[in-house]
C-alpha cells in the first residue's frame, strides 16, 4: 500500500490504478522487470517497466483487441493479413514488433506509439476490473529482468497513463472538451491537470502533456490544493489575480473550474503564470492563485538535475577524446 501524502485527503488517492502506478514510481531508477498482478499461476495482468516508465501492459483476453487497435492505426486500408503475418513472425523469431512494423511501412512510428499507449491503458483498466471484486489494491509482485533491458522504442510516464485512463473512464464528450481546454492553455514551462470524482468517490485525473517533470505525488498535492482553494473561495477578482501574478516572478499555481472539472496549472516562471492568468480572466474564468508551493520547487530541482545529466552526457565524449 502506498503511504498517504501529508496535507492530501485520502480520497484523492482512492484509486487502485493510481496506487499501482505509484508502485512503478517507487521502484529504483535502475529497476528493469515486470510487475505481475494476481496469483503467480494465473496472473491477471503484467506491467513491463524500465527506469520507472511503463513499456507495455498486458491482460488475459486482450490479444484480439491489440490486433484491432493495430488495424485501426494502419496506414493502408486492407492490412489485416499482413499485420497478422508480421505479428506471428515476430513472436516466432523473438523480434521487436514495433521495429518490424516501421520497416514494413504499415505503421508510422507515431502511430505505433499511439497503439502501444492505447493497448497499455486498456489492459490496465481490464486488470482493474478483474481485481475489483476482491481487492482494495492490486496484489502485485516484482520480477527482475536479468538481461540487458527491454530497449523499448517507446515508454510511458505514470502521469501520462493515469491521465489517459481518466479520459477513458470519463464521459467522452466531457473528456474531449476538457482535453482541448487544457491543451489550449499548455506551455513548455507549465503543467496542467483536471480532475473530478465518480459517484463512488474514485478520482479521475486528466493532464496536458508538457515538458515539466511531475510525478503522482505532485499531482495529488496540486489537486488537493486546488480542491481546497476552489471550495473556500469563489475566485480572486480580476484585479487581484493580475496583481498576484505580476508579483510572482518565480511562478506559481493557478486553479479554476471548467465544465464539471476542477483544473489546476503549475507554472515555473512568472511569465507563464501571468500569461495563463490573463487568458483565463479574458475567458471570464474565476481563478485562485498560489505563489509558493513545494511542488514548484521539486519540479525545478528535477529540471535542473535533468539538464545537468544531459550536459554531462554531451560533454563526456569531449573529455574522453582529449585524454
KOLLUMKOL-764105 format. One record per residue: x negated, y negated, z of N, C-alpha, C in turn; residue in one letter. Coordinates in steps of 0.001 Angstrom, whole numbers, padded with zeros to 6 digits, always signed. Example, Ala and Ser with C-alpha at 12.3 -4.5 7.8 and 13.67 -1.06 7.14 Angstrom:
REM KOLLUMKOL-764105
-013190+005690+007800-012300+004500+007800-013200+003300+007800A;-012850+002250+007080-013670+001060+007140-012900-000030+007870S;
This chain:
REM KOLLUMKOL-764105
-000844+001194+000000+000000+000000+000000-000878-001243+000000X;-000528-002211-000848-001290-003438-000907-000889-004355+000246X;-001865-004978+000915-001537-005858+002033-000808-007097+001553X;+000065-007628+002402+000759-008868+002059-000212-010028+002212X;+000040-011085+001431-000815-012258+001483-000315-013221+002558X;-001239-013909+003231-000813-014933+004197+000021-015998+003488X;+001063-016435+004156+001924-017507+003642+002715-017118+002393X;+002768-015832+002080+003565-015356+000947+004651-014437+001484X;+005924-014828+001419+007002-013953+001891+006956-012595+001205X;+007269-011552+001939+007103-010187+001428+007942-009909+000188X;+009089-010591+000031+009945-010269-001109+009323-010681-002442X;+008296-011535-002420+007629-011907-003669+006805-010751-004226X;+006409-009815-003368+005631-008659-003804+006450-007375-003782X;+007783-007517-003669+008660-006357-003560+008919-005758-004946X;+007859-005165-005518+007965-004587-006856+006911-003504-006995X;+007319-002297-007353+006385-001179-007458+005328-001406-008533X;+005735-001966-009682+004772-002212-010759+003725-003232-010324X;+004156-004284-009665+003220-005282-009149+002222-004636-008195X;+002701-003809-007302+001813-003131-006352+000807-002242-007070X;+001266-001533-008108+000361-000656-008858-000722-001469-009570X;-000346-002594-010144-001322-003420-010848-002296-004081-009873X;-001868-004319-008658-002791-004856-007656-003831-003804-007260X;-003461-002535-007355-004449-001474-007135-005514-001544-008226X;-005097-001792-009461-006043-001932-010573-007039-003051-010264X;-006544-004174-009769-007415-005299-009444-008342-005000-008266X;-007905-004150-007351-008680-003886-006134-009845-002937-006357X;-009910-002278-007506-010996-001349-007789-012313-002108-007979X;-013458-001471-007746-014735-002129-008040-014817-002505-009520X;-015495-003601-009807-015595-004057-011193-016242-003022-012096X;-017065-002157-011521-017753-001133-012320-016912+000122-012529X;-015731+000180-011921-014916+001400-011975-014408+001668-013386X;-014562+002897-013828-014033+003356-015113-013389+004705-014889X;-012107+004786-015174-011416+006035-014920-009926+005899-015109X;-009185+006712-014389-007740+006741-014556-007049+006798-013205X;-005931+006096-013136-005009+006240-012017-003914+007191-012463X;-003800+008322-011769-002764+009305-012072-001615+009108-011098X;-000418+009002-011636+000773+008759-010828+001527+010057-010644X;+001861+010385-009385+002640+011576-009127+001786+012793-008839X;+002401+013975-008803+001672+015204-008451+000611+015564-009472X;-000498+016141-009012-001614+016476-009891-001222+017480-010969X;-000319+018411-010612+000050+019447-011578+000984+018929-012663X;+001687+017844-012409+002609+017287-013409+002705+015781-013211X;+001676+015036-013634+001665+013581-013422+002842+012894-014109X;+003359+011864-013463+004433+011068-014048+003894+010007-014996X;+002600+009765-014921+002001+008774-015797+000515+008648-015564X;-000166+008009-016522-001611+007811-016461-001930+006380-016876X;-002836+005730-016140-003298+004391-016480-004816+004450-016620X;-005330+004232-017827-006767+004203-018059-007280+002795-017779X;-008388+002721-017037-008876+001428-016544-010371+001299-016779X;-010780+000101-017168-012190-000231-017286-012378-001689-016881X;-013271-001916-015924-013585-003275-015464-012336-004037-015028X;-011482-003382-014252-010263-003982-013691-009254-004409-014751X;-009377-003846-015943-008423-004114-017014-007848-002792-017498X;-006617-002839-017969-005931-001623-018418-006228-001398-019899X;-006721-000213-020189-006996+000161-021584-005766+000781-022249X;-004984+001505-021449-003906+002303-022020-003085+002887-020887X;-001815+003066-021124-000964+003765-020168-000076+004736-020930X;+000175+005864-020334+000995+006880-020990+001935+007518-019967X;+003060+008014-020472+004041+008705-019639+004616+009867-020442X;+005028+010933-019780+005611+012067-020496+006804+011641-021342X;+006888+012203-022543+008022+011923-023418+007904+010659-024236X;+006750+009966-024175+006587+008702-024890+005875+008851-026231X;+005537+010075-026625+004784+010271-027863+005555+009784-029092X;+006822+010170-029197+007619+009735-030347+007816+008224-030337X;+007992+007661-029155+008145+006209-029055+006889+005501-029559X;+005709+006063-029257+004459+005473-029732+004416+005461-031258X;+004819+006558-031885+004830+006603-033350+005846+005611-033916X;+006971+005439-033232+007965+004457-033687+007401+003036-033631X;+006676+002743-032559+006068+001413-032433+005013+001214-033517X;+004216+002240-033771+003218+002156-034832+003873+001835-036176X;+004931+002563-036511+005602+002345-037810+006179+000929-037896X;+006699+000419-036785+007305-000912-036816+006277-002011-037046X;+004998-001734-036773+003944-002724-036972+003103-002453-038217X;+003439-001427-038961+002649-001041-040132+002745-002115-041215X;+001641-002341-041933+001612-003356-042982+002243-002874-044281X;+002501-001572-044377+003103-001002-045585+004484-000437-045245X;+005450-000582-046143+006830-000190-045827+007024+001296-045555X;+006344+002166-046304+006526+003617-046141+005201+004233-045723X;+004932+004214-044425+003621+004670-043960+003724+005784-042923X;+004933+006326-042718+005143+007310-041661+004254+008528-041766X;+004182+009124-042968+003367+010328-043160+001888+010037-042989X;+001441+008891-043509+000031+008528-043378-000341+008312-041917X;+000524+007644-041172+000256+007417-039755+000178+008731-038995X;+001115+009637-039278+001126+010926-038594-000143+011707-038893X;-000599+011661-040152-001814+012371-040540-003030+011821-039822X;-003129+010487-039737-004262+009869-039055-004237+010200-037566X;-003063+010136-036951-002935+010462-035522-003369+011889-035240X;-002940+012814-036076-003297+014221-035879-004791+014440-036075X;-005380+013776-037082-006813+013930-037329-007635+013360-036175X;-007232+012212-035667-007960+011607-034553-007867+012478-033309X;-006700+013057-033075-006542+013929-031913-007414+015182-032073X;-007442+015730-033272-008196+016965-033529-009701+016722-033471X;-010160+015602-034035-011587+015315-034141-012083+014377-033051X;-011200+014022-032107-011536+013135-030989-012105+011808-031484X;-011450+011231-032459-011838+009925-032977-010974+008834-032345X;-011486+007611-032393-010726+006477-031866-009625+006104-032853X;-008372+006239-032421-007241+005997-033306-007207+004554-033800X;-007466+003583-032927-007374+002186-033354-008387+001865-034448X;-009611+002419-034337-010615+002184-035375-010181+002771-036710X;-009640+003976-036672-009222+004633-037904-008067+003891-038572X;-007167+003349-037779-006030+002626-038342-006480+001329-039020X;-007479+000663-038440-008004-000550-039070-008688-000205-040387X;-009500+000845-040389-010198+001271-041611-009206+001657-042697X;-008111+002289-042317-007107+002728-043299-006356+001562-043925X;-006349+000426-043249-005603-000719-043749-004129-000690-043411X;-003697+000310-042660-002272+000420-042321-001863-000590-041255X;-002797-000945-040376-002513-001932-039341-003698-002890-039223X;-003408-004150-039008-004460-005111-038721-004876-004971-037263X;-006011-005548-036928-006489-005479-035554-005501-006144-034592X;-004927-007278-035013-003963-007979-034153-002722-007127-033917X;-002273-006437-034950-001079-005592-034785-001373-004372-033919X;-002596-003863-034013-002960-002740-033151-002908-003168-031688X;-003381-004374-031404-003292-004869-030030-001837-004950-029585X;-000966-005441-030462+000453-005528-030118+001044-004143-029854X;+000645-003159-030667+001136-001782-030493+000696-001230-029145X;-000586-001351-028849-001116-000815-027602-000484-001491-026388X;-000301-002797-026482+000304-003525-025369+001755-003105-025168X;+002530-003029-026251+003939-002667-026110+004089-001262-025555X;+003280-000321-026077+003374+001057-025578+002941+001146-024122X;+001896+000418-023767+001426+000423-022376+002502-000102-021431X;+003139-001207-021806+004179-001795-020949+005377-000855-020837X;+005834-000307-021960+006987+000596-021918+006666+001851-021114X;+005423+002330-021202+005032+003502-020415+005028+003185-018920X;+004519+002008-018554+004520+001604-017152+005943+001514-016600X;+006847+000964-017400+008242+000863-016955+008897+002242-016885X;+008523+003142-017786+009049+004511-017735+008565+005224-016474X;+007307+005000-016119+006780+005578-014879+007551+005045-013680X;+007830+003753-013688+008547+003156-012565+009938+003758-012407X;+010603+004010-013523+011930+004640-013471+011817+006051-012892X;+010764+006781-013289+010588+008157-012812+010266+008187-011324X;+009532+007185-010842+009139+007140-009432+010278+006640-008546X;+011115+005764-009098+012102+005003-008328+012932+005803-007329X;+013485+006959-007693+014383+007633-006743+013717+008073-005443X;+012398+008290-005475+011769+008928-004329+010819+008035-003525X;+010232+007010-004155+009131+006299-003507+009314+004786-003552X;+008862+004131-002491+008850+002673-002473+007670+002132-003258X;+006612+002933-003400+005458+002575-004201+005025+003787-005007X;+004259+003560-006045+003798+004668-006875+002760+005496-006115X;+002944+006819-006041+001898+007670-005454+000785+007869-006485X;-000393+007309-006219-001467+007326-007206-002756+007885-006626X;-003556+008477-007485-004905+008898-007099-005870+008524-008221X;-007078+008191-007845-008094+007718-008776-008969+008869-009250X;-009196+008942-010555-010090+009938-011140-011166+009188-011909X;-012396+009297-011453-013507+008578-012072-013857+009174-013431X;-014164+008298-014380-014629+008744-015692-016138+008939-015615X;-016609+010115-015951-018024+010438-015760-018883+010092-016969X;-018270+009719-018084-019042+009380-019275-019472+007923-019277X;-019701+007397-020484-020196+006027-020638-019087+004992-020619X;-017849+005428-020509-016725+004491-020547-015889+004720-021790X;-014753+004043-021860-013834+004277-022966-014191+003472-024212X;-014913+002380-024050-015250+001478-025149-014006+001111-025959X;-012983+000593-025304-011734+000296-025996-011859-000934-026887X;-011101-000936-027971-011058-002107-028843-010337-003258-028144X;-009287-002928-027383-008509-003944-026685-008218-003479-025260X;-008227-004435-024326-007798-004158-022956-006849-005277-022525X;-006165-005058-021408-005123-005990-020977-005279-006319-019501X;-005174-007601-019194-005237-008033-017817-003944-007741-017081X;-004038-007666-015776-002859-007327-014975-001769-008388-015080X;-002154-009658-015115-001171-010735-015193-000436-010699-016530X;-001163-010411-017601-000541-010313-018923+000491-009187-018957X;+000132-008034-018397+001040-006892-018420+002262-007129-017537X;+002047-007704-016358+003178-007955-015466+004144-008955-016100X;+003599-010002-016754+004449-010979-017401+005244-010393-018552X;+004600-009541-019348+005298-008909-020470+006347-007918-019987X;+006042-007197-018902+007025-006279-018336+008215-007046-017779X;+007957-008193-017163+009037-009029-016652+009957-009486-017764X;+009373-009827-018914+010183-010255-020058+011088-009129-020543X;+010596-007888-020519+011418-006756-020959+012550-006464-019975X;+012329-006738-018697+013350-006466-017681+014351-007611-017541X;+014046-008737-018176+014928-009894-018122+015849-009879-019335X;+016967-010594-019229+017842-010770-020381+017023-011299-021558X;+017212-010706-022743+016367-011026-023892+016421-012514-024263X;+017616-013087-024283+017743-014493-024636+017056-015388-023608X;+017230-015050-022336+016591-015823-021275+015070-015693-021352X;+014590-014483-021600+013146-014249-021683+012534-015002-022850X;+013199-014973-024000+012674-015657-025188+012637-017167-024981X;+013730-017723-024472+013786-019167-024250+012733-019613-023237X;+012555-018839-022165+011570-019203-021145+010154-019105-021687X;+009874-018048-022460+008539-017886-023035+008196-019048-023962X;+009149-019456-024784+008920-020588-025685+008701-021880-024894X;+009447-022032-023805+009291-023215-022957+007889-023260-022346X;+007422-022132-021820+006091-022097-021217+005009-022329-022268X;+005130-021675-023406+004119-021811-024452+004033-023244-024975X;+005162-023938-024996+005169-025326-025481+004367-026253-024574X;+004209-025863-023309+003503-026709-022352+002131-026154-021970X;+001752-025021-022524+000498-024367-022142-000702-025142-022680X;-001812-025042-021964-003052-025672-022382-004231-024808-021998X;-005402-025152-022508-006584-024331-022256-007065-024413-020809X;-006690-025477-020107-007122-025598-018708-005942-025602-017754X;-004894-024877-018136-003739-024743-017242-003154-023346-017376X;-002488-022895-016328-001810-021596-016330-000366-021812-015926X;+000572-021260-016677+001992-021457-016408+002662-020126-016115X;+003560-020130-015151+004331-018937-014822+005797-019317-014658X;+006650-018320-014778+008069-018463-014451+008475-017211-013697X;+009442-017346-012807+009875-016169-012047+011318-016332-011605X;+011934-015192-011375+013292-015129-010839+013418-013789-010135X;+014610-013482-009629+014799-012254-008878+016028-011506-009396X;+015890-010165-009498+017039-009338-009836+018002-009303-008647X;+019170-008757-008885+020171-008713-007811+019718-007865-006626X;+018815-006891-006872+018311-006074-005764+017107-006706-005073X;+016738-007926-005513+015631-008634-004882+014294-008459-005563X;+014228-007598-006588+012967-007384-007296+012559-008653-008044X;+011332-009133-007825+010894-010339-008538+010490-010017-009977X;+010829-010913-010883+010405-010803-012279+009505-011988-012594X;+008315-011707-013085+007356-012758-013381+007090-012818-014882X;+007008-014025-015400+006603-014254-016773+005409-015202-016731X;+004560-015138-017750+003392-016015-017761+003069-016449-019176X;+002403-017587-019285+001935-018090-020574+000436-017832-020672X;+000004-017326-021809-001403-016995-021999-002253-018264-021970X;-003272-018264-021133-004177-019411-021042-005586-018905-020813X;-006527-019830-020791-007900-019466-020505-008242-019543-019037X;-007259-019830-018182-007512-019936-016747-007453-018546-016115X;-008519-018113-015453-008545-016754-014893-007806-016665-013566X;-006594-016153-013591-005811-015938-012383-005648-014450-012124X;-005510-014085-010860-005168-012711-010532-003787-012691-009881X;-003354-011503-009468-001997-011372-008939-001843-012020-007564X;-002915-012097-006808-002866-012837-005544-002559-014310-005826X;-003216-014867-006839-002945-016253-007229-001489-016426-007646X;-001008-015476-008444+000374-015537-008913+001351-015602-007742X;+001152-014736-006759+002057-014692-005604+002019-016002-004817X;+000836-016550-004648+000721-017788-003880+001365-018965-004616X;+001154-019045-005926+001761-020129-006706+003279-020005-006690X;+003774-018779-006869+005222-018568-006885+005840-018897-005534X;+005185-018478-004457+005718-018750-003116+005760-020252-002842X;+004697-020967-003249+004709-022426-003058+005829-023060-003877X;+005974-022660-005138+006997-023254-006000+008394-023001-005454X;+008651-021799-004991+009968-021479-004428+010265-022345-003207X;+009277-022477-002322+009486-023282-001115+009641-024766-001459X;+008818-025258-002380+008867-026677-002739+010181-027034-003421X;+010627-026197-004339+011878-026475-005050+013087-026302-004140X;+012950-025441-003128+014050-025273-002188+014163-026417-001201X;+013028-027079-000918+013018-028145+000074+013232-029526-000529X;+013058-029626-001843+013091-030952-002475+013779-030861-003829X;+014629-031815-004120+015301-031854-005420+014359-032314-006531X;+013176-032749-006136+012207-033224-007113+011748-034634-006791X;+010497-034934-007144+009989-036286-006962+010665-037218-007970X;+010768-038477-007618+011223-039451-008602+010156-039566-009689X;+010518-039947-010910+009514-040076-011974+008332-040954-011580X;+008607-042056-010884+007525-042959-010494+006572-042296-009504X;+007129-041593-008510+006297-040913-007513+005513-039772-008160X;+006155-039021-009042+005480-037910-009706+004302-038408-010540X;+004529-039479-011298+003443-040035-012117+002310-040568-011233X;+002659-041193-010114+001636-041728-009220+000799-040605-008610X;+001450-039522-008192+000727-038381-007623-000211-037762-008657X;+000282-037589-009881-000538-037002-010942-001714-037915-011282X;-001488-039217-011291-002549-040175-011634-003665-040167-010598X;-003303-039908-009342-004299-039922-008261-005044-038597-008126X;-004575-037556-008817-005160-036212-008666-006190-035963-009762X;-007372-036546-009611-008410-036358-010631-008886-034914-010712X;-008730-034174-009616-009190-032783-009608-008138-031778-010023X;-007012-032255-010571-005963-031334-010982-005014-031012-009850X;-004173-030017-010053-003199-029638-009039-002166-028695-009605X;-001044-028590-008921+000035-027696-009335+001327-028487-009448X;+002192-028043-010341+003493-028686-010520+004551-027596-010629X;+005709-027825-010038+006814-026862-010079+008066-027545-010596X;+008892-026784-011314+010155-027301-011839+011074-026123-012154X;+012294-026407-012500+013256-025370-012873+013547-025455-014376X;+013737-024280-014970+014138-024224-016376+015153-023092-016522X;+016363-023427-016951+017453-022441-017042+017595-021759-015677X;+017504-020422-015636+017632-019701-014370+016282-019360-013750X;+015204-019944-014263+013861-019615-013800+013253-020745-012976X;+012426-020344-012010+011559-021311-011351+010233-021272-012105X;+009687-022418-012403+008444-022494-013163+007373-023198-012336X;+006122-022837-012587+005001-023489-011915+003804-023470-012836X;+002972-024487-012706+001749-024577-013501+000587-024959-012605X;-000556-024371-012893-001798-024725-012221-002671-025438-013243X;-003027-026674-012986-003818-027492-013913-005185-027746-013295X;-006239-027395-014011-007582-027512-013451-008166-028911-013563X;-007547-029767-014316-008058-031130-014455-006941-032136-014235X;-007325-033356-013831-006338-034412-013664-005659-034750-014978X;-006403-034667-016065-005835-034979-017377-004711-034020-017742X;-004939-032715-017526-003908-031732-017872-002699-031866-016949X;-002927-032198-015662-001822-032386-014732-000984-033593-015141X;-001641-034678-015511-000905-035881-015935-000150-035631-017234X;-000779-034906-018156-000132-034628-019432+001128-033787-019239X;+001009-032713-018461+002157-031836-018235+003260-032555-017462X;+002887-033271-016420+003885-034007-015625+004633-035003-016499X;+003908-035712-017358+004545-036677-018243+005524-036030-019205X;+005136-034890-019761+006028-034193-020697+007302-033729-020015X;+007151-033181-018806+008324-032694-018079+009257-033848-017711X;+008699-034967-017304+009527-036126-016975+010271-036615-018214X;+009593-036607-019362+010239-037024-020606+011415-036117-020962X;+011362-034873-020507+012454-033917-020760+013476-033928-019624X;+013371-034900-018756+014299-035059-017620+014245-033892-016646X;+013069-033273-016523+012877-032205-015543+012490-032813-014203X;+013123-032330-013138+012745-032744-011788+011538-031919-011352X;+010442-032575-010976+009198-031876-010672+008748-032143-009240X;+007963-031193-008717+007303-031313-007420+005826-031032-007652X;+004946-031810-007031+003515-031660-007252+002760-031278-005987X;+001634-030599-006209+000703-030229-005141-000696-030532-005660X;-001470-031301-004909-002778-031711-005424-003948-030941-004821X;-003691-030128-003802-004741-029283-003230-004195-027884-003030X;-004958-026909-003489-004493-025529-003377-005690-024577-003390X;-005698-023560-002523-006770-022553-002563-006836-021850-003920X;-005692-021685-004571-005671-021039-005883-006482-021854-006881X;-006358-023170-006813-007090-024057-007698-008594-023870-007529X;-009042-023787-006288-010471-023621-006026-010962-022249-006466X;-010151-021207-006255-010563-019863-006683-010689-019802-008200X;-009752-020419-008903-009801-020420-010368-011050-021137-010868X;-011392-022241-010232-012603-022969-010631-013855-022118-010393X;-013899-021419-009255-015069-020584-008966-015196-019461-009985X;-014071-018879-010380-014130-017811-011384-014632-018347-012723X;-014122-019504-013124-014578-020100-014379-016074-020376-014334X;-016553-020887-013205-017977-021171-013055-018789-019879-013129X;-018297-018821-012474-019002-017542-012490-019039-016958-013903X;-017920-017064-014626-017879-016553-015990-018826-017332-016895X;-018861-018653-016719-019751-019480-017534-021212-019151-017239X;-021532-018936-015956-022905-018600-015577-023312-017243-016141X;-022377-016275-016077-022669-014945-016613-022868-015004-018116X;-022039-015797-018802-022160-015939-020243-023472-016605-020626X;-023862-017627-019873-025118-018315-020141-026298-017375-019922X;-026215-016542-018885-027285-015592-018622-027421-014564-019723X;-026282-014111-020258-026311-013133-021344-026932-013727-022596X;-026576-014983-022888-027089-015617-024096-028578-015915-023999X;-029057-016239-022797-030453-016608-022647-031372-015401-022487X;-030821-014222-022156-031645-013043-021935-032534-012689-023109X;-032044-012646-024374-032913-012312-025495-034057-013307-025660X;-033790-014587-025354-034825-015606-025484-035957-015343-024503X;-035600-014967-023272-036628-014698-022265-037443-013490-022641X;-036744-012440-023135-037469-011221-023461-038382-011405-024662X;-037960-012243-025622-038749-012424-026815-040008-013244-026527X;-039952-014085-025460-041092-014928-025157-042079-014258-024210X;-041658-013117-023659-042531-012431-022709-043541-011549-023426X;
